[in-house]
Amino acid sequence: MAKKNEKPIVIPPGGESVTLIDVARVAGVAPMTVSRALNRPELVKSDTQRKVLEAVRATGYVPNLLAGGLASSKSRLVAILLPTIANSIFSDTVQALMDGLTSSNYQTLLGLTGYSREKEEALVEAILGRRPDGIVLAGTSHSPATIERLTKARIPVVEIWDLTDKPIDMVIGFSHEEVGRQVARHLLDKGYETFGIVSVDDPRGLRRCESLKRELAKHRAAKPVFEVLPAPATLQAGREGLSRILDAAHATKPQIVVCSSDTLAQGVLAEAASRGVAVPRDIAVMGFGDLSTAAHVYPALSTVRIDGARIGTEAARALLERFNAAESDAPVKAVRIDTGFSIVERQST
């Protein structure tokens, strides 16, 4: 039963869509106020915002985002392209990025490239047809066609989880080459002399591994045994990588196996346990990423910690600042943020 002086909610008859005007009538405000409350909530008083949201729920109103986007030249959509969600290495970044954008009433669209520049190119082409306000790409290695298409699109682009001196637009991440160098020096300082490397054919992982190899060569360490498996990184791939290293005929068994991800490293730990190979007594293991499980496997995994949440937060902030600058015709700021990394020493080394 309606309360005294409360306007009854009138729902359009079957087959008719609820409109913004219907929501305004139920909320007792102007249609423009409803539009502001849904698209620019920071401009609307909290009491008015509450009335509008209650009216939206009561009427079942669904905003026509395409029509709104055409009217304002904004879709309020940001596309995020990642190589995989098969493991959780990108989860902190995506969560922070989506939280930052959602709080400002932007929606996100996730696409998976499978570590393929060709798939990324096709996704970019399809997504640009939806007129996103911005695009986030994992990495800085793209096809010439992707770079040209995004440059001509004239929308904000953020490349994350990497650094380059020639970004498409903005770049936020860390140096994979520096990770390789620092890991090599750290392990050499600990006294390791013979190395194995297990990676999947992920371009950024391979860059870290190649950098590690170059640094080992600089210090005249023995040439490492290097096993590369198909992406994505899985526990099974890690187990297979260690099997190949241990079963290689006449190969010098490494004192330590460095893996391009924590997922692979945990597979290496599992294979070592199944063979009765003690870690770190018989062989040490080093990962990358510091997944939430890394500290809780046995033995606890030494790894490289990446501040994924900061990468996502900075990417969201950079996009929102660029969107606001476009509305006010403010000058565009160059964005290149090195979020760094740290080596985490645990029981496995």
QUISUL-V508326 format. One record per backbone hydrogen bond with DSSP energy under -1.0 kcal/mol. CO is the residue of the C=O (numbers start at 1). NH is the residue of the N-H. E is the energy in kcal/mol with one decimal. If there is no record, write none. Layout:
# QUISUL-V508326
co=CO nh=NH e=E
co=CO nh=NH e=E
This chain:
# QUISUL-V508326
co=3 nh=6 e=-2.0
co=13 nh=16 e=-2.1
co=19 nh=23 e=-1.8
co=20 nh=24 e=-2.3
co=21 nh=25 e=-2.3
co=22 nh=26 e=-2.1
co=23 nh=27 e=-2.5
co=24 nh=28 e=-1.4
co=24 nh=29 e=-2.0
co=30 nh=34 e=-1.6
co=31 nh=35 e=-2.3
co=32 nh=36 e=-2.3
co=33 nh=37 e=-2.7
co=34 nh=38 e=-1.9
co=35 nh=39 e=-2.3
co=36 nh=40 e=-3.1
co=40 nh=43 e=-2.4
co=41 nh=44 e=-1.6
co=45 nh=49 e=-2.8
co=46 nh=50 e=-2.3
co=47 nh=51 e=-2.0
co=48 nh=52 e=-2.4
co=49 nh=53 e=-2.4
co=50 nh=54 e=-2.4
co=51 nh=55 e=-2.1
co=52 nh=56 e=-2.5
co=53 nh=57 e=-2.3
co=54 nh=58 e=-2.4
co=55 nh=59 e=-2.4
co=56 nh=60 e=-1.8
co=56 nh=61 e=-1.2
co=63 nh=65 e=-1.3
co=64 nh=68 e=-2.3
co=65 nh=69 e=-2.5
co=66 nh=70 e=-2.4
co=67 nh=71 e=-2.1
co=68 nh=72 e=-1.9
co=69 nh=73 e=-1.3
co=76 nh=107 e=-2.9
co=77 nh=133 e=-2.9
co=77 nh=134 e=-1.0
co=78 nh=109 e=-2.2
co=79 nh=136 e=-3.0
co=80 nh=111 e=-2.8
co=81 nh=138 e=-1.7
co=82 nh=113 e=-2.9
co=83 nh=114 e=-1.4
co=88 nh=91 e=-1.3
co=90 nh=94 e=-2.6
co=91 nh=95 e=-2.6
co=92 nh=96 e=-2.3
co=93 nh=97 e=-2.5
co=94 nh=98 e=-2.9
co=95 nh=99 e=-2.6
co=96 nh=100 e=-2.3
co=97 nh=101 e=-2.0
co=98 nh=102 e=-3.1
co=99 nh=103 e=-2.0
co=101 nh=104 e=-1.2
co=101 nh=106 e=-2.2
co=102 nh=105 e=-2.1
co=107 nh=78 e=-2.5
co=109 nh=80 e=-3.2
co=111 nh=82 e=-2.6
co=113 nh=116 e=-1.5
co=116 nh=120 e=-2.2
co=117 nh=121 e=-2.2
co=118 nh=122 e=-2.1
co=119 nh=123 e=-2.4
co=120 nh=124 e=-2.8
co=121 nh=125 e=-2.1
co=122 nh=126 e=-2.1
co=123 nh=127 e=-3.1
co=124 nh=128 e=-2.5
co=127 nh=130 e=-2.0
co=128 nh=131 e=-1.6
co=134 nh=79 e=-2.1
co=135 nh=158 e=-2.4
co=136 nh=81 e=-3.0
co=137 nh=160 e=-3.0
co=143 nh=147 e=-2.2
co=144 nh=148 e=-2.5
co=145 nh=149 e=-2.6
co=146 nh=150 e=-2.5
co=147 nh=151 e=-2.2
co=148 nh=152 e=-2.2
co=149 nh=153 e=-1.4
co=156 nh=135 e=-2.0
co=157 nh=170 e=-2.5
co=158 nh=137 e=-2.7
co=159 nh=172 e=-2.7
co=160 nh=139 e=-3.3
co=170 nh=159 e=-2.8
co=171 nh=337 e=-2.1
co=172 nh=161 e=-1.3
co=173 nh=339 e=-3.3
co=175 nh=179 e=-1.6
co=176 nh=180 e=-2.0
co=177 nh=181 e=-2.2
co=178 nh=182 e=-2.7
co=179 nh=183 e=-2.5
co=180 nh=184 e=-2.1
co=181 nh=185 e=-2.3
co=182 nh=186 e=-2.5
co=183 nh=187 e=-2.4
co=184 nh=188 e=-2.5
co=185 nh=189 e=-2.4
co=186 nh=190 e=-1.0
co=187 nh=192 e=-2.0
co=188 nh=191 e=-1.5
co=194 nh=255 e=-1.6
co=194 nh=256 e=-1.3
co=195 nh=225 e=-2.0
co=196 nh=258 e=-3.0
co=197 nh=227 e=-3.0
co=198 nh=260 e=-2.0
co=199 nh=229 e=-2.7
co=200 nh=202 e=-2.0
co=202 nh=206 e=-2.8
co=203 nh=207 e=-1.8
co=204 nh=208 e=-1.9
co=205 nh=209 e=-2.2
co=206 nh=210 e=-2.8
co=207 nh=211 e=-2.1
co=208 nh=212 e=-2.3
co=209 nh=213 e=-2.4
co=210 nh=214 e=-2.3
co=211 nh=215 e=-2.1
co=212 nh=216 e=-2.4
co=213 nh=217 e=-2.4
co=214 nh=218 e=-1.9
co=215 nh=219 e=-1.3
co=216 nh=221 e=-2.6
co=217 nh=220 e=-1.7
co=225 nh=197 e=-3.0
co=227 nh=199 e=-2.5
co=229 nh=201 e=-1.6
co=234 nh=238 e=-1.8
co=235 nh=239 e=-2.3
co=236 nh=240 e=-2.5
co=237 nh=241 e=-2.4
co=238 nh=242 e=-2.1
co=239 nh=243 e=-2.2
co=240 nh=244 e=-2.4
co=241 nh=245 e=-1.8
co=242 nh=246 e=-2.9
co=243 nh=247 e=-2.3
co=248 nh=251 e=-1.2
co=255 nh=284 e=-2.7
co=256 nh=196 e=-2.5
co=257 nh=286 e=-2.4
co=258 nh=198 e=-2.4
co=261 nh=265 e=-2.0
co=262 nh=266 e=-2.5
co=263 nh=267 e=-1.6
co=264 nh=268 e=-2.2
co=265 nh=269 e=-2.3
co=266 nh=270 e=-2.0
co=267 nh=271 e=-2.4
co=268 nh=272 e=-2.6
co=269 nh=273 e=-2.3
co=270 nh=274 e=-2.0
co=271 nh=275 e=-1.2
co=272 nh=277 e=-2.9
co=273 nh=276 e=-1.0
co=278 nh=282 e=-2.6
co=278 nh=283 e=-1.6
co=284 nh=257 e=-2.7
co=286 nh=259 e=-3.0
co=288 nh=262 e=-1.9
co=291 nh=294 e=-1.6
co=293 nh=296 e=-1.5
co=294 nh=301 e=-2.7
co=300 nh=348 e=-2.2
co=302 nh=287 e=-2.8
co=303 nh=344 e=-3.2
co=304 nh=289 e=-2.6
co=305 nh=342 e=-1.7
co=306 nh=308 e=-1.9
co=307 nh=311 e=-1.8
co=308 nh=312 e=-2.1
co=309 nh=313 e=-2.6
co=310 nh=314 e=-3.1
co=311 nh=315 e=-2.1
co=312 nh=316 e=-2.3
co=313 nh=317 e=-2.4
co=314 nh=318 e=-2.6
co=315 nh=319 e=-2.2
co=316 nh=320 e=-2.6
co=317 nh=321 e=-2.6
co=318 nh=322 e=-1.9
co=319 nh=323 e=-2.7
co=320 nh=324 e=-2.6
co=321 nh=325 e=-2.3
co=322 nh=326 e=-2.0
co=323 nh=327 e=-1.5
co=324 nh=328 e=-1.5
co=325 nh=330 e=-1.9
co=335 nh=171 e=-2.0
co=337 nh=173 e=-2.5
co=342 nh=305 e=-3.5
co=344 nh=303 e=-2.0
co=346 nh=349 e=-1.2
co=348 nh=285 e=-1.9
